[in-house]
């Protein structure tokens, strides 16, 4: 079984979010502090005079709308007009009632928990959403946001061709909108086309001005060995005080990651703190990950994790590192439903459920309920096979592991799967084969210098030896204890003591 | 007392007599103040008189310049109205007479008050709708048809109205609806005060590209596209009680928060298109209860006319055809006429 803790190369990849979620999180806000706000005097307007002379629904609507357009929400007469609309307008007049209600509504505090985040974990819900989006594009086919949302939903269902087609339409309709560009680049990255993802960002010409786009370019380029062309500009951007801290947070945390990789931990640390000034949940998760890489304890992360909306990943990791596994599992589940294209949260939650909570039924439930896009990952399949084998469903576990092996695998993934095959062999009463496979996995991990993974595999091997009451069990258990202590596999420390 | 407020009882050229002051002096969007009167002639025909008041200009810091601006605006509008009259535009309100009234008393250089006399309307479409106990679909569609004809007539003489809104669509007892108030209009190759304005006309009815001061080209035809948007906005008025601009701004504000501010038009366009999509969805719901099987056609017209991206606004076939222009109104005249006839036949 693998765990996200092994993630050695976290990057600030743009989140693949639907429009409503992005709006709720405030990700589409302006990037400059001093944005030009048009000033029109409502007090001297005709709409006001009309309303005062002849208070009717149409004059009230005109005045409220004008005040809304010029953002004068405190204008007394407009407030009265809004109340007039609510008192007098027909209940069927949905738009004007909505207008009046919205005008009178108190602005929510910035970090109020957004209710629009689509925390739906059922594939069926996504299918229904696709149906709605398809209806919407039939009515208004030139709306790129709907096409983009459609592409993301198709990608979640692993309908890659349809996703690609829908995203191409979105890009055909607009090629320099931040939301579309980030969604497209993430979507293409998910579809295994990182060069296209980067090309889309660069063609927009926004990399040099927009920190959101620059951050996406750097992360994707870095993740796939491409050369980012906006690193030097980004150095200026993260120090540009005309840009909001929020807009710069992902770029700043991304630059901190680059600094750390290039060996400048001091500079990375400085940037990490800077990124925490007003972070997005993605920036917060990156800082959390970075702080663990350099063993820097940053207490603000936990506080921010509670106040930054949708910071499920940061919370899940923080709680995991602090051995609060039950809470970490809950946060991981939310993380998985929030980022339904990413397999990392599913790997994390199935690991915690299966191992820390010793609840393979829950792990199987998590793995079966995730989206096809999340399932489409050899490590997720490995975890699924692991829990199935432990639950006694060997036949299915063998089938799943066979499927996982058909993917192009990294060395580490190959040894993870070998270890799980060892487990399956043990559970099929093929003890010798099990030992041989576990031994092969442990040696493999040692060969690639992944000593934590070797310790973890030794632990699972020890569990199986103990279960079959083999004579060699004591030796393997001792070896597991030694390795877990030596390589700081903190999440197994308590479990190994019980062996 | 201003000279322009002192016209009651005066006899004017052409046999017109000023009967009554309409109390509310309204500031025109054309830049000058006008004072409204009721007038009648010897045949007993009632009319509406608009007297121009330039006295406020004298109170300003640079009265000469201000006076020049106001007079230019008035002169421009009067010339446009004369052209409309000469070309016999049927769906645009043209003056019955115009001239200068000499007001007795000590008013100095302001004793000569320019005026325009217009035929008497029963009110604008807002007043008409307010009178209805039950929504009159046929009337609304016919009014939209008349407005489209008025727009085509204006475009035909190279004039972009730029301030089409419910209060500028007047209703006449026999003739139906007509466009009025050319105070914000522009004409091809004739510079006017409106050309210099960021948003000519009412801001509540401004197009998305006007909010940003964006234009696909300096071509005059962009002004015609603004008219198309405002024509489509009348559909929103009849069925949703608000303008397309109100609906889009509302949806934007709900999604992005009250503090949403613009950055650049092309970058923000997808947000506006999404907001417009939502507004169309609501419009569809509202139209459906009133227009039944005509709903799809009506909403489709609203969608084409009010498209936030001006490059895609208007009839798609007109945009595709080499011999037609993007701002061609003819298709909408035909479609509104057909819809109105269908609704009228169903009433019989």
Interface residues (C-beta under 8 A of the other chain):
Chain A: X19 X20 X23 X26 X28 X29 X30 X31 X32 X35 X36 X37 X38 X40 X45 X46 X47 X49 X50 X53 X56 X57 X58 X61 X62 X65 X66 X68 X69 X70 X71 X73 X89 X92 X93 X94 X95 X96 X98 X99 X102 X107 X108 X136 X139 X140 X142 X143 X144 X145 X146 X173 X174 X176 X177 X178 X179 X180
Chain B: X24 X26 X27 X29 X126 X129 X130 X166 X167 X202 X203 X204 X206 X211 X236 X237 X240 X241 X242 X243 X245 X246 X247 X249 X250 X253 X254 X255 X256 X257 X258 X259 X260 X261 X262 X263 X266 X267 X268 X269 X270 X271 X273 X274 X276 X277 X279 X280 X281 X282 X283 X284 X285 X286 X289 X299 X303 X307 X309 X312
